[in-house]
Every structure is written in C-alpha cells, then in structure tokens.
Amino acid sequence: MPLLCQDAWEGSWWDAGHCSSDSCPSSCHRWGVCVLLCCMVLLVVLCNALGLLLGPLGLKESVLPTQRSSLSNAGGNFFMA
C-alpha cells in the first residue's frame, strides 16, 4: 500500500508534505491509526513487563496473599491490566 496517492507523489515523501492538501486524505488517517495501534501494543507490553518485574520483587514467601506488600500488589495490578 503506498503512503500517498500516485498522482500526489512529488519527489520524496517529506518534500511533498505529509498532510498537505494535495495528498490523499486517507494517508493521514492511515498514519494516525497505525500510531494508535502501535501505542496500544506498547502499553500492553509495558504493563506485562512491569507486572512481571514488580511482582517477584515484592514477594515475601512467609506473608499471606492478603497481607502482601504494595510493590507486589502493584505488580499484580500491572500484570492484570
């Protein structure tokens, strides 16, 4: 899929202007949707990584699950988010 319409292509992509009036209106929307999807995937990966990191750091084996530390609790919340 081309980034710009074939008739709006003038030299390089940066010279033609990303969202100028001569570019396809769908190209701006396509980039916005791609950035939004990438940010959502990054958020999920970041929450899982924080959950897997913070959970074991706050773990104390002698403590009951209802009395766990805030660090372990935050790790569980991030992991479930």
PDB file of N, CA, C and O in Angstrom:
ATOM      1  N   MET A   1       0.844  -1.183   0.000  1.00  0.00           N
ATOM      2  CA  MET A   1       0.000   0.000   0.000  1.00  0.00           C
ATOM      3  C   MET A   1       0.882   1.236   0.000  1.00  0.00           C
ATOM      4  O   MET A   1       1.713   1.403   0.893  1.00  0.00           O
ATOM      5  N   PRO A   2       0.719   2.083  -0.963  1.00  0.00           N
ATOM      6  CA  PRO A   2       1.539   3.294  -0.994  1.00  0.00           C
ATOM      7  C   PRO A   2       1.130   4.266   0.102  1.00  0.00           C
ATOM      8  O   PRO A   2      -0.017   4.276   0.550  1.00  0.00           O
ATOM      9  N   LEU A   3       2.086   5.080   0.524  1.00  0.00           N
ATOM     10  CA  LEU A   3       1.811   6.047   1.583  1.00  0.00           C
ATOM     11  C   LEU A   3       1.000   7.231   1.073  1.00  0.00           C
ATOM     12  O   LEU A   3       0.209   7.808   1.820  1.00  0.00           O
ATOM     13  N   LEU A   4       1.185   7.591  -0.168  1.00  0.00           N
ATOM     14  CA  LEU A   4       0.457   8.705  -0.767  1.00  0.00           C
ATOM     15  C   LEU A   4      -0.186   8.237  -2.064  1.00  0.00           C
ATOM     16  O   LEU A   4       0.221   7.218  -2.621  1.00  0.00           O
ATOM     17  N   CYS A   5      -1.176   8.960  -2.549  1.00  0.00           N
ATOM     18  CA  CYS A   5      -1.772   8.646  -3.847  1.00  0.00           C
ATOM     19  C   CYS A   5      -0.728   8.792  -4.944  1.00  0.00           C
ATOM     20  O   CYS A   5       0.211   9.578  -4.819  1.00  0.00           O
ATOM     21  N   GLN A   6      -0.894   8.047  -5.996  1.00  0.00           N
ATOM     22  CA  GLN A   6       0.081   8.082  -7.074  1.00  0.00           C
ATOM     23  C   GLN A   6       0.136   9.458  -7.735  1.00  0.00           C
ATOM     24  O   GLN A   6       1.213   9.907  -8.127  1.00  0.00           O
ATOM     25  N   ASP A   7      -0.999  10.129  -7.864  1.00  0.00           N
ATOM     26  CA  ASP A   7      -0.993  11.443  -8.508  1.00  0.00           C
ATOM     27  C   ASP A   7      -0.492  12.555  -7.588  1.00  0.00           C
ATOM     28  O   ASP A   7      -0.161  13.640  -8.066  1.00  0.00           O
ATOM     29  N   ALA A   8      -0.429  12.308  -6.282  1.00  0.00           N
ATOM     30  CA  ALA A   8       0.037  13.326  -5.344  1.00  0.00           C
ATOM     31  C   ALA A   8       1.526  13.179  -5.039  1.00  0.00           C
ATOM     32  O   ALA A   8       2.085  13.990  -4.301  1.00  0.00           O
ATOM     33  N   TRP A   9       2.168  12.167  -5.589  1.00  0.00           N
ATOM     34  CA  TRP A   9       3.584  11.910  -5.304  1.00  0.00           C
ATOM     35  C   TRP A   9       4.440  12.936  -6.036  1.00  0.00           C
ATOM     36  O   TRP A   9       4.420  13.009  -7.265  1.00  0.00           O
ATOM     37  N   GLU A  10       5.191  13.726  -5.275  1.00  0.00           N
ATOM     38  CA  GLU A  10       6.063  14.746  -5.861  1.00  0.00           C
ATOM     39  C   GLU A  10       7.413  14.657  -5.168  1.00  0.00           C
ATOM     40  O   GLU A  10       7.599  15.267  -4.115  1.00  0.00           O
ATOM     41  N   GLY A  11       8.341  13.929  -5.719  1.00  0.00           N
ATOM     42  CA  GLY A  11       9.659  13.811  -5.106  1.00  0.00           C
ATOM     43  C   GLY A  11       9.603  12.913  -3.897  1.00  0.00           C
ATOM     44  O   GLY A  11       8.945  11.873  -3.912  1.00  0.00           O
ATOM     45  N   SER A  12      10.288  13.311  -2.860  1.00  0.00           N
ATOM     46  CA  SER A  12      10.315  12.487  -1.654  1.00  0.00           C
ATOM     47  C   SER A  12       9.064  12.725  -0.819  1.00  0.00           C
ATOM     48  O   SER A  12       8.326  13.689  -1.024  1.00  0.00           O
ATOM     49  N   TRP A  13       8.852  11.824   0.121  1.00  0.00           N
ATOM     50  CA  TRP A  13       7.652  11.905   0.952  1.00  0.00           C
ATOM     51  C   TRP A  13       7.660  13.151   1.820  1.00  0.00           C
ATOM     52  O   TRP A  13       6.616  13.777   2.002  1.00  0.00           O
ATOM     53  N   TRP A  14       8.817  13.526   2.363  1.00  0.00           N
ATOM     54  CA  TRP A  14       8.896  14.703   3.222  1.00  0.00           C
ATOM     55  C   TRP A  14       8.742  15.988   2.432  1.00  0.00           C
ATOM     56  O   TRP A  14       8.187  16.962   2.941  1.00  0.00           O
ATOM     57  N   ASP A  15       9.223  16.009   1.197  1.00  0.00           N
ATOM     58  CA  ASP A  15       9.093  17.221   0.396  1.00  0.00           C
ATOM     59  C   ASP A  15       7.656  17.456  -0.043  1.00  0.00           C
ATOM     60  O   ASP A  15       7.238  18.602  -0.203  1.00  0.00           O
ATOM     61  N   ALA A  16       6.910  16.400  -0.235  1.00  0.00           N
ATOM     62  CA  ALA A  16       5.534  16.546  -0.704  1.00  0.00           C
ATOM     63  C   ALA A  16       4.614  17.044   0.394  1.00  0.00           C
ATOM     64  O   ALA A  16       3.508  17.497   0.099  1.00  0.00           O
ATOM     65  N   GLY A  17       5.029  16.977   1.636  1.00  0.00           N
ATOM     66  CA  GLY A  17       4.169  17.396   2.745  1.00  0.00           C
ATOM     67  C   GLY A  17       3.299  16.251   3.187  1.00  0.00           C
ATOM     68  O   GLY A  17       2.547  15.691   2.389  1.00  0.00           O
ATOM     69  N   HIS A  18       3.391  15.898   4.443  1.00  0.00           N
ATOM     70  CA  HIS A  18       2.706  14.706   4.936  1.00  0.00           C
ATOM     71  C   HIS A  18       1.193  14.832   4.804  1.00  0.00           C
ATOM     72  O   HIS A  18       0.560  13.947   4.229  1.00  0.00           O
ATOM     73  N   CYS A  19       0.612  15.869   5.302  1.00  0.00           N
ATOM     74  CA  CYS A  19      -0.842  16.026   5.279  1.00  0.00           C
ATOM     75  C   CYS A  19      -1.232  17.294   4.534  1.00  0.00           C
ATOM     76  O   CYS A  19      -2.125  18.022   4.967  1.00  0.00           O
ATOM     77  N   SER A  20      -0.589  17.551   3.450  1.00  0.00           N
ATOM     78  CA  SER A  20      -0.933  18.748   2.686  1.00  0.00           C
ATOM     79  C   SER A  20      -2.203  18.502   1.895  1.00  0.00           C
ATOM     80  O   SER A  20      -2.704  17.379   1.839  1.00  0.00           O
ATOM     81  N   SER A  21      -2.708  19.534   1.297  1.00  0.00           N
ATOM     82  CA  SER A  21      -3.980  19.429   0.588  1.00  0.00           C
ATOM     83  C   SER A  21      -3.875  18.576  -0.670  1.00  0.00           C
ATOM     84  O   SER A  21      -4.885  18.049  -1.136  1.00  0.00           O
ATOM     85  N   ASP A  22      -2.668  18.427  -1.232  1.00  0.00           N
ATOM     86  CA  ASP A  22      -2.548  17.627  -2.441  1.00  0.00           C
ATOM     87  C   ASP A  22      -2.355  16.143  -2.154  1.00  0.00           C
ATOM     88  O   ASP A  22      -2.383  15.342  -3.088  1.00  0.00           O
ATOM     89  N   SER A  23      -2.160  15.748  -0.898  1.00  0.00           N
ATOM     90  CA  SER A  23      -2.011  14.329  -0.572  1.00  0.00           C
ATOM     91  C   SER A  23      -3.386  13.716  -0.337  1.00  0.00           C
ATOM     92  O   SER A  23      -4.366  14.428  -0.118  1.00  0.00           O
ATOM     93  N   CYS A  24      -3.445  12.428  -0.385  1.00  0.00           N
ATOM     94  CA  CYS A  24      -4.715  11.733  -0.146  1.00  0.00           C
ATOM     95  C   CYS A  24      -5.169  11.969   1.287  1.00  0.00           C
ATOM     96  O   CYS A  24      -4.340  11.929   2.196  1.00  0.00           O
ATOM     97  N   PRO A  25      -6.433  12.210   1.518  1.00  0.00           N
ATOM     98  CA  PRO A  25      -6.892  12.375   2.905  1.00  0.00           C
ATOM     99  C   PRO A  25      -6.770  11.083   3.710  1.00  0.00           C
ATOM    100  O   PRO A  25      -6.651  11.122   4.934  1.00  0.00           O
ATOM    101  N   SER A  26      -6.801   9.952   3.032  1.00  0.00           N
ATOM    102  CA  SER A  26      -6.722   8.685   3.766  1.00  0.00           C
ATOM    103  C   SER A  26      -5.318   8.411   4.285  1.00  0.00           C
ATOM    104  O   SER A  26      -5.155   7.620   5.214  1.00  0.00           O
ATOM    105  N   SER A  27      -4.289   9.051   3.703  1.00  0.00           N
ATOM    106  CA  SER A  27      -2.927   8.784   4.166  1.00  0.00           C
ATOM    107  C   SER A  27      -2.718   9.317   5.581  1.00  0.00           C
ATOM    108  O   SER A  27      -2.023   8.686   6.377  1.00  0.00           O
ATOM    109  N   CYS A  28      -3.304  10.460   5.903  1.00  0.00           N
ATOM    110  CA  CYS A  28      -3.184  10.999   7.268  1.00  0.00           C
ATOM    111  C   CYS A  28      -3.915  10.111   8.261  1.00  0.00           C
ATOM    112  O   CYS A  28      -3.422   9.879   9.365  1.00  0.00           O
ATOM    113  N   HIS A  29      -5.070   9.618   7.887  1.00  0.00           N
ATOM    114  CA  HIS A  29      -5.829   8.741   8.769  1.00  0.00           C
ATOM    115  C   HIS A  29      -5.111   7.407   8.954  1.00  0.00           C
ATOM    116  O   HIS A  29      -5.124   6.832  10.043  1.00  0.00           O
ATOM    117  N   ARG A  30      -4.491   6.926   7.893  1.00  0.00           N
ATOM    118  CA  ARG A  30      -3.772   5.660   7.970  1.00  0.00           C
ATOM    119  C   ARG A  30      -2.615   5.765   8.953  1.00  0.00           C
ATOM    120  O   ARG A  30      -2.396   4.862   9.760  1.00  0.00           O
ATOM    121  N   TRP A  31      -1.873   6.869   8.884  1.00  0.00           N
ATOM    122  CA  TRP A  31      -0.761   7.056   9.820  1.00  0.00           C
ATOM    123  C   TRP A  31      -1.257   7.193  11.252  1.00  0.00           C
ATOM    124  O   TRP A  31      -0.644   6.661  12.178  1.00  0.00           O
ATOM    125  N   GLY A  32      -2.355   7.898  11.435  1.00  0.00           N
ATOM    126  CA  GLY A  32      -2.906   8.056  12.784  1.00  0.00           C
ATOM    127  C   GLY A  32      -3.353   6.736  13.384  1.00  0.00           C
ATOM    128  O   GLY A  32      -3.120   6.475  14.565  1.00  0.00           O
ATOM    129  N   VAL A  33      -3.996   5.901  12.575  1.00  0.00           N
ATOM    130  CA  VAL A  33      -4.439   4.593  13.055  1.00  0.00           C
ATOM    131  C   VAL A  33      -3.236   3.715  13.378  1.00  0.00           C
ATOM    132  O   VAL A  33      -3.243   3.005  14.384  1.00  0.00           O
ATOM    133  N   CYS A  34      -2.207   3.754  12.542  1.00  0.00           N
ATOM    134  CA  CYS A  34      -1.004   2.957  12.794  1.00  0.00           C
ATOM    135  C   CYS A  34      -0.309   3.387  14.084  1.00  0.00           C
ATOM    136  O   CYS A  34       0.124   2.538  14.864  1.00  0.00           O
ATOM    137  N   VAL A  35      -0.201   4.677  14.312  1.00  0.00           N
ATOM    138  CA  VAL A  35       0.430   5.176  15.541  1.00  0.00           C
ATOM    139  C   VAL A  35      -0.407   4.784  16.750  1.00  0.00           C
ATOM    140  O   VAL A  35       0.146   4.397  17.779  1.00  0.00           O
ATOM    141  N   LEU A  36      -1.725   4.878  16.646  1.00  0.00           N
ATOM    142  CA  LEU A  36      -2.598   4.498  17.753  1.00  0.00           C
ATOM    143  C   LEU A  36      -2.467   3.013  18.079  1.00  0.00           C
ATOM    144  O   LEU A  36      -2.384   2.648  19.251  1.00  0.00           O
ATOM    145  N   LEU A  37      -2.447   2.159  17.069  1.00  0.00           N
ATOM    146  CA  LEU A  37      -2.298   0.725  17.306  1.00  0.00           C
ATOM    147  C   LEU A  37      -0.940   0.389  17.911  1.00  0.00           C
ATOM    148  O   LEU A  37      -0.845  -0.455  18.802  1.00  0.00           O
ATOM    149  N   CYS A  38       0.099   1.042  17.433  1.00  0.00           N
ATOM    150  CA  CYS A  38       1.434   0.796  17.997  1.00  0.00           C
ATOM    151  C   CYS A  38       1.510   1.215  19.459  1.00  0.00           C
ATOM    152  O   CYS A  38       2.126   0.525  20.271  1.00  0.00           O
ATOM    153  N   CYS A  39       0.890   2.336  19.798  1.00  0.00           N
ATOM    154  CA  CYS A  39       0.883   2.786  21.193  1.00  0.00           C
ATOM    155  C   CYS A  39       0.097   1.832  22.085  1.00  0.00           C
ATOM    156  O   CYS A  39       0.486   1.596  23.229  1.00  0.00           O
ATOM    157  N   MET A  40      -0.992   1.286  21.580  1.00  0.00           N
ATOM    158  CA  MET A  40      -1.774   0.346  22.373  1.00  0.00           C
ATOM    159  C   MET A  40      -1.001  -0.947  22.612  1.00  0.00           C
ATOM    160  O   MET A  40      -1.037  -1.491  23.715  1.00  0.00           O
ATOM    161  N   VAL A  41      -0.305  -1.444  21.596  1.00  0.00           N
ATOM    162  CA  VAL A  41       0.504  -2.656  21.765  1.00  0.00           C
ATOM    163  C   VAL A  41       1.650  -2.384  22.734  1.00  0.00           C
ATOM    164  O   VAL A  41       1.967  -3.228  23.572  1.00  0.00           O
ATOM    165  N   LEU A  42       2.271  -1.216  22.623  1.00  0.00           N
ATOM    166  CA  LEU A  42       3.354  -0.863  23.536  1.00  0.00           C
ATOM    167  C   LEU A  42       2.859  -0.761  24.974  1.00  0.00           C
ATOM    168  O   LEU A  42       3.572  -1.152  25.899  1.00  0.00           O
ATOM    169  N   LEU A  43       1.666  -0.249  25.175  1.00  0.00           N
ATOM    170  CA  LEU A  43       1.093  -0.153  26.520  1.00  0.00           C
ATOM    171  C   LEU A  43       0.874  -1.537  27.119  1.00  0.00           C
ATOM    172  O   LEU A  43       1.168  -1.750  28.295  1.00  0.00           O
ATOM    173  N   VAL A  44       0.367  -2.473  26.339  1.00  0.00           N
ATOM    174  CA  VAL A  44       0.140  -3.830  26.829  1.00  0.00           C
ATOM    175  C   VAL A  44       1.463  -4.501  27.185  1.00  0.00           C
ATOM    176  O   VAL A  44       1.575  -5.143  28.229  1.00  0.00           O
ATOM    177  N   VAL A  45       2.457  -4.355  26.325  1.00  0.00           N
ATOM    178  CA  VAL A  45       3.763  -4.962  26.585  1.00  0.00           C
ATOM    179  C   VAL A  45       4.407  -4.336  27.822  1.00  0.00           C
ATOM    180  O   VAL A  45       5.006  -5.043  28.634  1.00  0.00           O
ATOM    181  N   LEU A  46       4.289  -3.031  27.968  1.00  0.00           N
ATOM    182  CA  LEU A  46       4.866  -2.344  29.127  1.00  0.00           C
ATOM    183  C   LEU A  46       4.184  -2.760  30.429  1.00  0.00           C
ATOM    184  O   LEU A  46       4.860  -2.958  31.439  1.00  0.00           O
ATOM    185  N   CYS A  47       2.863  -2.896  30.422  1.00  0.00           N
ATOM    186  CA  CYS A  47       2.158  -3.329  31.631  1.00  0.00           C
ATOM    187  C   CYS A  47       2.538  -4.751  32.007  1.00  0.00           C
ATOM    188  O   CYS A  47       2.723  -5.050  33.186  1.00  0.00           O
ATOM    189  N   ASN A  48       2.657  -5.629  31.021  1.00  0.00           N
ATOM    190  CA  ASN A  48       3.071  -7.006  31.323  1.00  0.00           C
ATOM    191  C   ASN A  48       4.499  -7.055  31.858  1.00  0.00           C
ATOM    192  O   ASN A  48       4.789  -7.804  32.791  1.00  0.00           O
ATOM    193  N   ALA A  49       5.381  -6.268  31.277  1.00  0.00           N
ATOM    194  CA  ALA A  49       6.767  -6.261  31.739  1.00  0.00           C
ATOM    195  C   ALA A  49       6.859  -5.716  33.161  1.00  0.00           C
ATOM    196  O   ALA A  49       7.600  -6.259  33.981  1.00  0.00           O
ATOM    197  N   LEU A  50       6.123  -4.656  33.465  1.00  0.00           N
ATOM    198  CA  LEU A  50       6.129  -4.109  34.826  1.00  0.00           C
ATOM    199  C   LEU A  50       5.520  -5.097  35.820  1.00  0.00           C
ATOM    200  O   LEU A  50       5.998  -5.219  36.948  1.00  0.00           O
ATOM    201  N   GLY A  51       4.481  -5.793  35.409  1.00  0.00           N
ATOM    202  CA  GLY A  51       3.875  -6.781  36.290  1.00  0.00           C
ATOM    203  C   GLY A  51       4.809  -7.927  36.591  1.00  0.00           C
ATOM    204  O   GLY A  51       4.897  -8.385  37.730  1.00  0.00           O
ATOM    205  N   LEU A  52       5.515  -8.395  35.562  1.00  0.00           N
ATOM    206  CA  LEU A  52       6.450  -9.493  35.769  1.00  0.00           C
ATOM    207  C   LEU A  52       7.687  -9.055  36.547  1.00  0.00           C
ATOM    208  O   LEU A  52       8.346  -9.882  37.177  1.00  0.00           O
ATOM    209  N   LEU A  53       8.002  -7.786  36.509  1.00  0.00           N
ATOM    210  CA  LEU A  53       9.160  -7.280  37.241  1.00  0.00           C
ATOM    211  C   LEU A  53       8.814  -6.948  38.697  1.00  0.00           C
ATOM    212  O   LEU A  53       9.544  -7.332  39.610  1.00  0.00           O
ATOM    213  N   LEU A  54       7.715  -6.245  38.910  1.00  0.00           N
ATOM    214  CA  LEU A  54       7.369  -5.786  40.258  1.00  0.00           C
ATOM    215  C   LEU A  54       6.796  -6.889  41.148  1.00  0.00           C
ATOM    216  O   LEU A  54       6.985  -6.867  42.364  1.00  0.00           O
ATOM    217  N   GLY A  55       6.099  -7.848  40.545  1.00  0.00           N
ATOM    218  CA  GLY A  55       5.508  -8.921  41.343  1.00  0.00           C
ATOM    219  C   GLY A  55       6.533  -9.698  42.146  1.00  0.00           C
ATOM    220  O   GLY A  55       6.401  -9.786  43.366  1.00  0.00           O
ATOM    221  N   PRO A  56       7.542 -10.260  41.517  1.00  0.00           N
ATOM    222  CA  PRO A  56       8.548 -11.018  42.285  1.00  0.00           C
ATOM    223  C   PRO A  56       9.425 -10.147  43.184  1.00  0.00           C
ATOM    224  O   PRO A  56       9.937 -10.631  44.193  1.00  0.00           O
ATOM    225  N   LEU A  57       9.607  -8.873  42.839  1.00  0.00           N
ATOM    226  CA  LEU A  57      10.422  -8.004  43.694  1.00  0.00           C
ATOM    227  C   LEU A  57       9.775  -7.783  45.057  1.00  0.00           C
ATOM    228  O   LEU A  57      10.473  -7.667  46.065  1.00  0.00           O
ATOM    229  N   GLY A  58       8.454  -7.723  45.092  1.00  0.00           N
ATOM    230  CA  GLY A  58       7.761  -7.503  46.362  1.00  0.00           C
ATOM    231  C   GLY A  58       7.328  -8.776  47.051  1.00  0.00           C
ATOM    232  O   GLY A  58       6.649  -8.720  48.077  1.00  0.00           O
ATOM    233  N   LEU A  59       7.705  -9.925  46.510  1.00  0.00           N
ATOM    234  CA  LEU A  59       7.270 -11.203  47.059  1.00  0.00           C
ATOM    235  C   LEU A  59       8.045 -11.572  48.323  1.00  0.00           C
ATOM    236  O   LEU A  59       9.275 -11.537  48.354  1.00  0.00           O
ATOM    237  N   LYS A  60       7.305 -11.919  49.343  1.00  0.00           N
ATOM    238  CA  LYS A  60       7.875 -12.486  50.573  1.00  0.00           C
ATOM    239  C   LYS A  60       7.106 -13.770  50.836  1.00  0.00           C
ATOM    240  O   LYS A  60       5.885 -13.739  50.988  1.00  0.00           O
ATOM    241  N   GLU A  61       7.794 -14.879  50.892  1.00  0.00           N
ATOM    242  CA  GLU A  61       7.131 -16.179  50.965  1.00  0.00           C
ATOM    243  C   GLU A  61       6.387 -16.412  52.269  1.00  0.00           C
ATOM    244  O   GLU A  61       5.429 -17.184  52.298  1.00  0.00           O
ATOM    245  N   SER A  62       6.799 -15.771  53.334  1.00  0.00           N
ATOM    246  CA  SER A  62       6.162 -16.006  54.630  1.00  0.00           C
ATOM    247  C   SER A  62       4.895 -15.184  54.836  1.00  0.00           C
ATOM    248  O   SER A  62       4.189 -15.389  55.823  1.00  0.00           O
ATOM    249  N   VAL A  63       4.590 -14.262  53.934  1.00  0.00           N
ATOM    250  CA  VAL A  63       3.448 -13.367  54.093  1.00  0.00           C
ATOM    251  C   VAL A  63       2.248 -13.946  53.354  1.00  0.00           C
ATOM    252  O   VAL A  63       2.385 -14.475  52.251  1.00  0.00           O
ATOM    253  N   LEU A  64       1.076 -13.843  53.964  1.00  0.00           N
ATOM    254  CA  LEU A  64      -0.153 -14.296  53.327  1.00  0.00           C
ATOM    255  C   LEU A  64      -0.475 -13.409  52.117  1.00  0.00           C
ATOM    256  O   LEU A  64      -0.077 -12.244  52.090  1.00  0.00           O
ATOM    257  N   PRO A  65      -1.188 -13.941  51.119  1.00  0.00           N
ATOM    258  CA  PRO A  65      -1.523 -13.130  49.946  1.00  0.00           C
ATOM    259  C   PRO A  65      -2.377 -11.905  50.260  1.00  0.00           C
ATOM    260  O   PRO A  65      -2.318 -10.911  49.536  1.00  0.00           O
ATOM    261  N   THR A  66      -3.164 -11.963  51.319  1.00  0.00           N
ATOM    262  CA  THR A  66      -3.987 -10.806  51.687  1.00  0.00           C
ATOM    263  C   THR A  66      -3.179  -9.718  52.372  1.00  0.00           C
ATOM    264  O   THR A  66      -3.659  -8.593  52.510  1.00  0.00           O
ATOM    265  N   GLN A  67      -1.959 -10.028  52.804  1.00  0.00           N
ATOM    266  CA  GLN A  67      -1.119  -9.050  53.500  1.00  0.00           C
ATOM    267  C   GLN A  67       0.165  -8.777  52.718  1.00  0.00           C
ATOM    268  O   GLN A  67       1.200  -8.485  53.317  1.00  0.00           O
ATOM    269  N   ARG A  68       0.113  -8.867  51.420  1.00  0.00           N
ATOM    270  CA  ARG A  68       1.318  -8.657  50.618  1.00  0.00           C
ATOM    271  C   ARG A  68       1.675  -7.180  50.536  1.00  0.00           C
ATOM    272  O   ARG A  68       0.864  -6.313  50.861  1.00  0.00           O
ATOM    273  N   SER A  69       2.887  -6.909  50.104  1.00  0.00           N
ATOM    274  CA  SER A  69       3.376  -5.528  50.077  1.00  0.00           C
ATOM    275  C   SER A  69       2.754  -4.746  48.919  1.00  0.00           C
ATOM    276  O   SER A  69       2.165  -5.321  48.004  1.00  0.00           O
ATOM    277  N   SER A  70       2.897  -3.443  48.982  1.00  0.00           N
ATOM    278  CA  SER A  70       2.362  -2.576  47.927  1.00  0.00           C
ATOM    279  C   SER A  70       3.074  -2.806  46.601  1.00  0.00           C
ATOM    280  O   SER A  70       2.461  -2.702  45.539  1.00  0.00           O
ATOM    281  N   LEU A  71       4.360  -3.117  46.659  1.00  0.00           N
ATOM    282  CA  LEU A  71       5.127  -3.374  45.439  1.00  0.00           C
ATOM    283  C   LEU A  71       4.609  -4.621  44.729  1.00  0.00           C
ATOM    284  O   LEU A  71       4.452  -4.620  43.508  1.00  0.00           O
ATOM    285  N   SER A  72       4.350  -5.660  45.472  1.00  0.00           N
ATOM    286  CA  SER A  72       3.805  -6.876  44.893  1.00  0.00           C
ATOM    287  C   SER A  72       2.377  -6.656  44.401  1.00  0.00           C
ATOM    288  O   SER A  72       1.981  -7.200  43.370  1.00  0.00           O
ATOM    289  N   ASN A  73       1.620  -5.873  45.125  1.00  0.00           N
ATOM    290  CA  ASN A  73       0.252  -5.557  44.723  1.00  0.00           C
ATOM    291  C   ASN A  73       0.237  -4.755  43.424  1.00  0.00           C
ATOM    292  O   ASN A  73      -0.587  -5.008  42.544  1.00  0.00           O
ATOM    293  N   ALA A  74       1.145  -3.794  43.304  1.00  0.00           N
ATOM    294  CA  ALA A  74       1.238  -3.016  42.064  1.00  0.00           C
ATOM    295  C   ALA A  74       1.645  -3.902  40.898  1.00  0.00           C
ATOM    296  O   ALA A  74       1.155  -3.730  39.782  1.00  0.00           O
ATOM    297  N   GLY A  75       2.538  -4.849  41.154  1.00  0.00           N
ATOM    298  CA  GLY A  75       2.931  -5.782  40.097  1.00  0.00           C
ATOM    299  C   GLY A  75       1.773  -6.611  39.616  1.00  0.00           C
ATOM    300  O   GLY A  75       1.619  -6.836  38.415  1.00  0.00           O
ATOM    301  N   GLY A  76       0.947  -7.073  40.551  1.00  0.00           N
ATOM    302  CA  GLY A  76      -0.250  -7.827  40.164  1.00  0.00           C
ATOM    303  C   GLY A  76      -1.240  -6.983  39.399  1.00  0.00           C
ATOM    304  O   GLY A  76      -1.854  -7.463  38.446  1.00  0.00           O
ATOM    305  N   ASN A  77      -1.410  -5.727  39.796  1.00  0.00           N
ATOM    306  CA  ASN A  77      -2.315  -4.837  39.073  1.00  0.00           C
ATOM    307  C   ASN A  77      -1.818  -4.558  37.651  1.00  0.00           C
ATOM    308  O   ASN A  77      -2.609  -4.561  36.707  1.00  0.00           O
ATOM    309  N   PHE A  78      -0.524  -4.321  37.497  1.00  0.00           N
ATOM    310  CA  PHE A  78       0.032  -4.095  36.165  1.00  0.00           C
ATOM    311  C   PHE A  78      -0.088  -5.343  35.297  1.00  0.00           C
ATOM    312  O   PHE A  78      -0.368  -5.248  34.102  1.00  0.00           O
ATOM    313  N   PHE A  79       0.124  -6.513  35.898  1.00  0.00           N
ATOM    314  CA  PHE A  79       0.067  -7.748  35.139  1.00  0.00           C
ATOM    315  C   PHE A  79      -1.348  -8.033  34.669  1.00  0.00           C
ATOM    316  O   PHE A  79      -1.537  -8.591  33.588  1.00  0.00           O
ATOM    317  N   MET A  80      -2.347  -7.661  35.462  1.00  0.00           N
ATOM    318  CA  MET A  80      -3.754  -7.914  35.087  1.00  0.00           C
ATOM    319  C   MET A  80      -4.323  -6.824  34.187  1.00  0.00           C
ATOM    320  O   MET A  80      -5.370  -7.023  33.573  1.00  0.00           O
ATOM    321  N   ALA A  81      -3.661  -5.685  34.096  1.00  0.00           N
ATOM    322  CA  ALA A  81      -4.178  -4.572  33.276  1.00  0.00           C
ATOM    323  C   ALA A  81      -4.065  -4.838  31.799  1.00  0.00           C
ATOM    324  O   ALA A  81      -4.456  -3.999  30.989  1.00  0.00           O
TER     325      ALA A  81
END
